[in-house]
Amino acid sequence: MQYVAMTTRQEKDMLLYTEKQLLVAYASHVWDIAKTNEYNPTLNIEVPTVEEFRLIYEDVWNQRYGEVE
């Protein structure tokens, strides 16, 4: 299993996640966007690339992790 290491903004802590975890979250995000676009076509939300989503995913985990401290 391959892990992706990501340092937090504080540069002292590190979050680890697998590529599979990222892709599962990405699939869920894309599904949510598709459903939103289906029910409200005036929004037409664009689907991010996996690499764009990676930044979102890491930012969300940074926010969640930062709240624990």
Protein Blocks (a to p, Z undefined) as FASTA:
>chain_A
ZZdddddfkomaccdddfklmmmmmmmmmmmmmmmmmmmmmnopacddfklmmmmmmmmm
mmmmmmmZZ
